Amino acid sequence: MKNEILDLVAQFADAQTKEFIPGESIVQYTGPTIDKDEYVAIISTVLDGWFGLGAQATKFETEVALRLSKLHGVYVNSGSSANLIALETMKELYCKEDKTYKIITPAASFPTTVNPIIQLGFEPIFVDVELGTYNMVEEQVLDALKDDDVIGIMYAHPLGIPIANTKKYYELIKQKGGFLVEDCCDALDSTYNNGDLVGKYSDAATLSFYAAHHITTGEGGMVAFSQRNAANIARSYRDWGRACFCSGKDVLSSTGACNRRFADWLGNGVITDHRYVYDRIGYNVKPLELQASMGLAQLKKLDDLTQRRKDNYVCLNAFMKSYEKYFILPTAPEGTDASWFSYPITIKDSAPFNRADIVEFLEENKIQTRNFFAGNLLDHPAYKKFDFDIKYSLENASIITNNTFMIGVWPGLNEEIYQYVFKIFEEFFKQRGL
Ligand SMILES: Cc1ncc(COP(=O)(O)O)c(C=O)c1O
């Protein structure tokens, strides 16, 4: 019966392909690229009746970690949770003194790349970014590193554009005895340092599998490490703070990964199950096994999905070049190759129109746009409440808040759809006599 159900599911999924109708279909700025493989994988796992994390999650953790040049992955329920768990782990490993440590981070960011810094009692040192590459301003990072209280650097590769200096920043922070966390949520498969996958030069690398991202499990995230010890700590924070670090088939064994599951763990002479011993103040940010099965199906397509993102960038960028008079176009720095999340456009001050004008026109014509996330976080009410010590000008970050928007390059778009997008851009300029 299971096979019959899965056959029907595959037929249903096959029937979902939609035709693009110019002016009627929405040109999404991003979306999931899934077909029958993902539907069948999910339903098959559901029909197996096992919902908690299991063998598929373990496989997914290992395969995703390798794609970040790491050895150990810990699957969580979102990219935001991945950042939180990554930083909890770093705090435990690196912050040994009773003082307020500082972390360098760009002000133009996704909120939950920065929020764990605040939530876990660190002090952020905000740096600005360059327009176009959206990389952190190097002089500011190097200056901030001189501060003795700096223990970490934490940033996202913005919209898939790699932070070109990651190896250099990693080496510098290691010299100080600190850590680097790379948020790769928007940058799976991007490379830096002439061909190294993002994730390589850091103590922890994170991903999001929300439907907008390079591969999706609906919701979900991963935090990956080179060291098993770090992964065990992260797993503990993920799983209520428990001491037990069993995963995969160890969970099923009566002795556990530690080989002494039943022992005097609490030091009170009573034999206790390690699975119910807690040595951290933890969370529960676990996803579901059925999501992992979807993730494994997505991973098989990743090479192709990455190529399509790159091709779409090339196609869109070639067209946009004619409007460089008005726009700062996105570029990946030398030595890097971006697997683009989206295509950010910053409107120059000299342009005879503003962001609202063009965004409204595109949206009216069914072309989705988005802001470049928060732009400068410090422009937002939640962050204004804090008395942060702002050391550097964050001018470009605020330009992003006000003048940047993004459109799609995800694999759901193609040459035919772009012809429509180009026509609408041309109409916008024509209507203004430009
Ligand atoms: C750079 C970055 N970091 C973190 C996140 C958070 O991921 P999630 O939505 O899975 O919590 C996102 C989400 O888009 C993101 O773009």
The ligand as an ORCA input file, in Angstrom:
! r2SCAN-3c Opt
* xyz 0 1
  C      21.880     35.542      6.655
  C      20.750     34.895      7.392
  N      20.981     34.425      8.621
  C      20.000     33.821      9.326
  C      18.744     33.660      8.804
  C      17.686     32.998      9.620
  O      17.269     31.791      9.078
  P      15.863     31.173      9.484
  O      14.800     31.944      8.761
  O      15.925     29.762      9.051
  O      15.718     31.326     10.950
  C      18.465     34.140      7.529
  C      17.122     33.990      6.967
  O      16.829     34.278      5.829
  C      19.488     34.786      6.801
  O      19.274     35.265      5.572
*
